[in-house]
Amino acid sequence: MPATREAGDSNFRWGRNLRPARVEASSVRANPLFIYPFEEWRESLEVMRRSDDPHPHDAYLMEFVNPVDGGSVMSTISAFARLAPAGFRTQPMRSTDGMVHVVVEGEGTMSIDGKDYDLKPGEIVVSPCWSERIIAAQSDLLLFSFSDKATQEKLSLWREHLS
């Protein structure tokens, strides 16, 4: 099938805090952007680090969003980018969503209900719902995570507990 628009069209239409003026959000069935270049979200985390202290439970955490409605990146899936600075240890937390964490950069450990899992680039760790999570970064640790939080929020089921 031939391309009907030039490369990068979606980013220009939807990815710069703009959207086509006469497009109703209800008429867009899927996230029209769905391209989140690594360099851009990595840089966003660094900008956050330069201006803010890390959150005690999250370190630096950003959520990928749908530019049409500002909601989750997909209607049923939430996705996140997290930077935990070298030497940082998060406070314990738990939430009702099960999360899949992919280590993009750095090393550390994730404690899930008291059991430690080594984190190295390429590792995948799953934290089940309502399990206590603690992340400890040995070096700057970058995680990409996704969960069913979006679905649970729509059903008014999502909860969290910050210790």
N, C-alpha and C positions, 0 to 999 in steps of 0.2 A: 504494500500500500504506500503510495507516495505521500510525503509530508505535505501538509496543507499550510503549515506555518513555519517560519524560520526558527532555527535553533535558538533557544532562550526566550521564546515568546511568552511562555507562562510566567517566567520570572519577571519580565518587564510588566506584564499585566497585573500580576498578583503579589509579587514578592518585594515590593518597595513601599509598603504601607499605602498602596493604591489598589483599586479594583475598578473594572469597567463600570461606569456610572449607571447604565441602564440594565444592569444584570441583577435580577432578583435572587437573593440568597437561596430561596426555596427552589429555584429552577436549576441550581448547580448541584448535581447529584453526588459528585465526588470532589475531593480536594484537588483543585486545578493546578496547584503548585507542585505538591508532592516531590519536590526536589529541594533538599536542604544540604547544600555543599558543606563538606567537613570544614574547610578553611573558614567559612563564615560562622558556623556555630562554635568552633574552637576559639575564634577571635572574640566572639561575644562573651564567652566565659572568662577570657583574660581581661576584657574591659571591666566586667563585673568584679573580678578580683582586685583590679587596681583602685576601684572606688568604694568597695564595700567590705566589711568583715564577713567571714564565712558564717553561714547560719549554723547553729550548734548541731542540728539534726541532719541538715542537707549538704553542708559545705556550700558550694556554688551550684545551684540547680536551675536549669531552664527547661521549660516544656515546649515542645514543637507544637505549633498551632496551625489550624486551617485558616487561611487568610480571608475566606468568605465570611465566616461567622465568629472567628476568634476562639472557637472551641477546639477540642482535641484534634490531633492530626488526622485521625480517622474517626468515624462515628462510634466505633466500639473499642478502639485501642488508643491509649495515651502513650506518648513517647517522650523521653527526657534525655538531656545531656547533663552530666555532673562532673565537676572538677573538685577533687579533694586535694588541697595543697600538701606537699611533703610534710610529714610529721603531724598532720591533722587527724584527729579521731572524732568521729561523730558521736553524739549522745544516742542512747538507745531509742528506737522508735518501732512501731508496728502499725500496719494498716491492713485493711481487708482485701486489698488487691494483691494478687500474686504477681511478682515481678521477675522478668528475665533481664539479667545484667551482662553486658558484653564489655570486656576490658579493651579499650582502644589504645591507651598509653599508660605507662607507669606500672608500679607494683605496690602491693599492699595486701591486706586481708579483709575479708568480710566475715563477721561472726553472725551466724544465723542460729538463734536459740542456743547460744553458747558453744557451738561448734565452728571452728575457724576454717575458712577456705582461702587458699592462696589465690591472689589476683595477679595475673601477668597478661601481657598483650595476647589477645586471641582467646583467652579463657571465657567461658560462659558459666554463670552461676545463677541459679534460680532460688529466689526467696519465696516460700509459700505464703499464702494469706495468713495474716495475724502472727507471723513469726517475728521475733525480735531481731532487728538488724543493727549492726554497728560496723562502720567502715573505718579502717585505719590505713592511711596512706604512708608508705615508706618513701616513695618519691611522688612527684605530682601524678595523680591518678585520674584518668579520664574514663568515664563509663558512659555507655549508651544503654538505656534501659527502656523497656516497654512493659505495659501491664493492661489489665482490664478495668482500670480506674474509670475510664470514660463510660463504660457500660454500667458500672456500679453507681456512678453519679446520676446517670439518667434514671435509674431505678430507685434512687435515694437510699442506697445500701452502703455507700462508701463511708468508712470511718477510719480514724487514725488515733494513735495514742503516742504522745511524745513524753518520754521519761525525763 
